[in-house]
């Protein structure tokens, strides 16, 4: 199977997902309320509504744009040859994000019919699963300019990239499990989410700097 056929098959799958989103939106259009909840605060309270037509167009359009972007990025990446080395993780990452957008779309439709349903289990549960999936494949992503933990030190040194992404993979997985658990425990939603996400974002960046310095010292 050639690389082009492989990636075109993935793209077709993504287009099918977008088409299903659009079809369900058209099917439900007349039964939906004129305004659909489109944003909730950290406590799960609705704080924004959109007209149903805007909501039904916007999320599928964003999902389609993401699918197109995923096809375009490897073509302009200066390290485009690296994508062959992490083909499966790259596909899992794409499909995870596309499916997550579709999941959010269907959750908003459900909430349009049942606005009093608690949203936190849906959103935090989905984010938790997404983070766990990404975390399991993050360590397998090879050096590139668009996907992963891109710092001056990871882009400069391939070994620093690999070590940073292995750590980042563990961090994302642990963060995902914490967020998923909090979706159902709901102990201190806002604080637990912040406490899980901030270290996940910052620790690999700081780690990449110190690993870079350590690698430089070994070369002297």
N, C-alpha and C positions, 0 to 999 in steps of 0.2 A: 504493500500500500504506500503510495507516494505521500509526501508531506502535504502537497496541495489538496489531494483528495481527503486526506485525514482531517485537515482543518476545515474544508468545505462542508464535510459531514457534521462537524461541530456547529458550524454557522447555521446550517439548515435546521438543526435541533433547536438552536436559539430562536430562529425565525418562527418555528412551530409554536414555541412557548409564547412568543409575542402575539401570534395569530390567535391562540387560545384565549389569551387575555382580552383581545379585541372582540372576539366572538362572544365571550361571556358578558362583556360590557354591553354589547348591542342587544343581547338576549334579555338582559335585566333592565335595560334603560327605562322603559315605561313604568316599571314597578318601583324604581328607586325614588327616594325623596329628592326634592329639588336641590337641597344642600346636603353634602356628604362630609362627615368629619374627616379631616386630612392631617391633623396634628394633635398630639397629646403632650402634656408636660411630663416631667419626670415622675409625677405622682399618679399618672394615668388619667388625668382630667383633660377633657376635650378643650382646646383653646383656639381652634381655628376650623372653619368650614370652607369648602369650595363648592361652586355650582357643579352639579353632577357631570355635565358635559366636559368641563375642564378636568375633573378628576379622572374620567374615563379615557381622556386623550393623553393626559400628562404622563402618568406612570408607564403605560405601554410605549409612549414615545421615548421616554428616558431609557427604558429597557432596550428598545431598538437601537438607540444611539450608542448605548454601551456595547451591544453586540457588534455594531459596525466599528466602533473604536478598537475592540479587541482584535479585529481582523487587520486594522490599519497599523497599530503600534509596532508589531514586529517588522513591518516593511521599512520603517524610518529609524529604527533603533540602530545606533552605530555598532552594537553588539548583536545584530540580528542572528548571527550564526549560533549563538548560545541557546536560542529557543529550542533547537532540536535536542539539546541535552536535558531539557526539563519539560518535554512535551506533555507528559501525563499531568504533572502538577499545574502546568499552564492551562490545560483543559479543565481540570477540576476547579481551579480558581475562577475561570470564566463561567462555568456552568453554575457554580455555587452562588456567584453574584447575580446572574440572570434569574435563577430560581428564587433567590431571596427577594428580588424586586417583584417577581410574580406573586410570591407569598404575601408581600406587603399589600399588593393590589387586591388580592382576594380577602385579606383581613379587613381592609377599608370597606369593601363591599359588604362584608358580613356585619361590620359595625354600623353601616348605614341602615340596616334592617333592625339591628339589636344594639342601639347606642348605649344602653346601660350595662352591657357586658364589660367586665373588667378587661382592659386592654393589655395590662402589664404581662400576664402570662404569655400572650401571643407575641408581643414585641420582644421582650427579654428572652423568651424561649427561642425565638427565631435568631436573634443576635447571638445567643449562646451557641447554638448549633453551627451557625456560620463561622464563628471564631474557632470552634473546635476543628471544623473541616479545614479552614485555612492554616491553622496551627500544625496540623498533621502533614501538610505539604510544603509549608514555608521553608523548611530546612533543605528542601530538594530544589529550590529555585536557584538557578545559576545567574551569574553576574549579568545585569542588563540595566538600562536607563529608565525603565518605566514601572517595573513590578518588583515589589519587595522593600527592604529597608535601605534606602538610598542615602548614604552620608558621604562626605568627601573621602572618608577612610575605607568604606566598603567598596566604593567605586574605584579606588586607587589600587586596592590589593585584593586579589581573589580569595586568599586564605582568610583574610579578615571578613570578607563577605560571607564565606561559608560558615565560619564560626558564629558570626553575628546572627545569621539566619537559623542556625540550629538552636541557639538560645531563644531567638524570637519565636520559633515554632513552639517551644515549651511554654513560653509566656502567653502566647495566644491561646493555646490549649487550656492552660490553667484558668486564664481569664474567662474563656468560654464556659467552662464548667461552673465557675463561680456565678456568672451572670445567669446561666440556665437554672441553677439551683435557686437563686434569688427570685427568679420568675414565679416560683411556687411558694417559697418561704415568705417572701416579701417582709423581711425583717426591717431593714433600713434601705429602701430601694435606691434612693439618690446617692447616699454615701457609699454603699457597697459597689454601685456601678462606677463611681468616680475612683474609689480605692482600687478597683480591679483594672480599669482602663488606663489610668495615668502611668502606673509602673510599666504596663505592657507597652506603652508608647515610648517612654523615656529610657528605660533600662537598656534595651538593645542599642540605642543611639550612644549612650555613655560607654557601654561595653565596647562598641566598635572603636571608639577613640583609644581606649586603653589597650585593646588588642593590637591596634595599629602601632602604637608606641612600642609595645613589647616586640612585635615583629621587626621593627626598625632596629631595635637594640641587638637582636639576634644576628642581624645582617652586618653589624659593625665588627 
